[in-house]
């Protein structure tokens, strides 16, 4: 069965070259030059994954599309761009991208990253990742986490978490009191595309705590174990 992806990219020569290669890898590509064109395709066909260029014509750039995807579609998404600064990578990942591929790139790397992101998304959806317990719903002291819908509520109020923040919270909350190193969290909860980005992980944790209201609480959900990593508070 072919995997179907939508690639929002205005460099048509690049899009065609990559689409021809990916088709031989059983990945069908539908191209769109800007957001409105892509939205019509996505809402009609519900693709498996999105590839998004950062700089696009029209009112919506790649970062805007990351935010829109997180709110409306929640599809796996890879940012593909010539912007290679660490700040840009961190920003895209924090706003919902599952991976970040810098131009120029090799066709085999492109295919491998697509398959890796889809593998992680599939594992999360089935909850059969060895690092994630099999429950589809977790309840922890006012928090309700639904793996099927990537939904988190606190005291009945929905929290807008990115996919990365959700996976980190799910991993930690699955084992209250257990301390996870940064490397362990990135490897098991996020996948090997994140290895080497420990400062990125700290940014995700900081944003997660803010959304959970930990900075205002005397009993935060996510706790730092200095010199080691993070844990979810025992007893929650």
N, C-alpha and C positions, 0 to 999 in steps of 0.2 A: 504493500500500500504506500503510495506516494505521500511524503510529508508536504504540506502546503504552507509557504511563507509569503508574507507581503513585505516588499522592500520599498521603503519610501526614500527615493534617491533621484536627484536631478542630473547626475552624470550618466547619460544613457549608454555610452560606450562601456563604462564599467559595469553597469547593471546587466547589459546583454552578455558580456564576457562571463560574468559570474553565474548568470542564469543558465547559460549553456553548460558550464562545468557542473553545477549543482544538479541539473537534470540527470546527468549521468550517475549521480550519487543518490538518485531516487528522491530528490527534493525539487518540487515544482515551485517556481518563483513567479509571483505576480508583481509587476512594478507599478509604482505610482510616483509622480513627480512632486506632489505636494499633498497636504493633509486632507483636503476635501475629497480629492480623487481617491485617496487611500481609504477614507472613512466609508465611502460607498461600497468599496470592495470588501472591507473587513466586516461590516454589518450584514452584508449579503452572504458571505461565504465562511465566516468565522475561521480564520487560518490558525495554524498551529503555533506560529511564532512571527514576531515582527523584527525586521531590520530597519533601523532609522538613521539617516544622516543628520548631523547636528544642524548644518546650515542649509535651509530650504527656502524656496520662493514662497510667497504668501505670508499670511499672518502668524502661522504656527511653525516654530522651529523644532528641532529634535527634543529639546528639553520640555517644551510645551506639550509635545506628543507623549513624552514619558509620563507627565502629570495626568494627561487626559486618559491614557491607557490604564493607569493605576486606579482612577476613579470609575471608569466606565467599562473597560474590557478585561483588564487583569490578565493579559496575554504575556507569555515570556517575551522579553525584548532585549535585543542587542543593539547598542549604539555603535555605529560605524562612521568614523570621522577622521579628518586629518589633524584634529586638535589632540595633541599628545601630552599636554601638561598634566601633572598629577592632580592639580586642582580641578581640572575639567573632568578627569576620570572619577574623582571622588564625588563631584557634584552629580554626575549622571547616575552613578551607582546609588547615591543617597536618594535620588528622586525616582527610583524605580527600575532603572536598567538592570538586567541580570548579568550582563557582561559588556565589555567595552573593547572594540577592535579598532586599532589605529591604522589609517591608510599611510603608505601602501602596505598591503598584506598579501600573503600567499593564498592561493586557492585552496590548498589542502588545510591550511590553518583555519580559513573561513568555514569549511565544511566541518572540521573537528569541533570548532567552538559552537556551531549550530547544534550539532549532535549532543555535545556535552550539556548545553543549556536545556535541551529537550529531555535528556536523560534525567537531569535533576528535577525538572518540572513534573515528569512522569512519576518519579519516585516519591516526590512530595504528595502528589495527588493520590497515589495508592497507599501512602504511608508505609511503604515497605523498605525505606532507607534504613540500613542497620543502625544509623545514629538517631533515628526517630521512632518513638514507640508507635504501636499500631492503632491507638485510639484516634478517632476522628474529631473528638471534642475534649477539651481540657477545661476544668473549672478550678480556679484558684482564687479564693478570697475576693470575690467581686468581679474577677476577670472570667470571661467566657471566650474560648478560642475555638473556632470552627475551621478545621483543616480543609474541608471540601470547598468552602467559600472564601478562604483566606480572610476570615472575618474575626475581629476582636472587639468585644464590648466590655466596658468597665461600668459597673452599676447600671447596666441597661443602655449606656451611651456608646455609640459606635466610635471606634478610634480609627483614624485614617493612617494605617501603617503601609509602608512599602513592602514589597514581597520579601526583601532582605530582612527588614525589621521583624516581619512576622515569623520568618524561619528562625531567626535568632531567639525570639521570645519563646517559640514553641520548643526549641531545643532546650533552653534553660528551664522552662516551666515543667518540662517532662520529668525532670529530676531535681526537685527542690532540695537545696542544701549542697548539692554536688558542685564542686569547683571545676570549671572548664578553663583551660589555657586558651589564649588567643588563637594559637595555631590549631588547636582542636576544634574550636568553634568554626573557624574559617574552612577547615578541611571537611568536617562532617556535616555542618549545617548549610554551608554555602558552596562547597565544591572547590576544586583546585584552581579555578580561574582567579580566586581571591588570594591565594597564597602569596606572601610578600607584601600585602597591603594592610599591615597591622594598624596603621593610623586610620585607614579607612574603616576598619572594624570599630575602633574607638569612636569615630564619628557616628556610626550607626547606633552604637550603644547610647551615646549621648542623646541622639534624637529620639531613640526609643524611650529612654527615661523621661524626657520632656513630655512625650505624648502620654505616658503612663501617669504623669503627675508625681514622679518620684522625688523631684527636687523640692516639692512642697510637703512631703510626707516624712514623718519621723520613722516610719517603717517601710522603706522603699522595696519594691519588688525585686529590682536588679541591683545586686551589690557588687562592689569591687573588692577583690582579694588582692591586696597590693603585692606586686612582684610575681603574681601568679596568673590571674585572669578574672573571671566573673562567675557569679552564681545567682540562682533565683532563691529568694529568702525562704528558709525552711519554716514550715508552719502556715504558709500562705496557701 
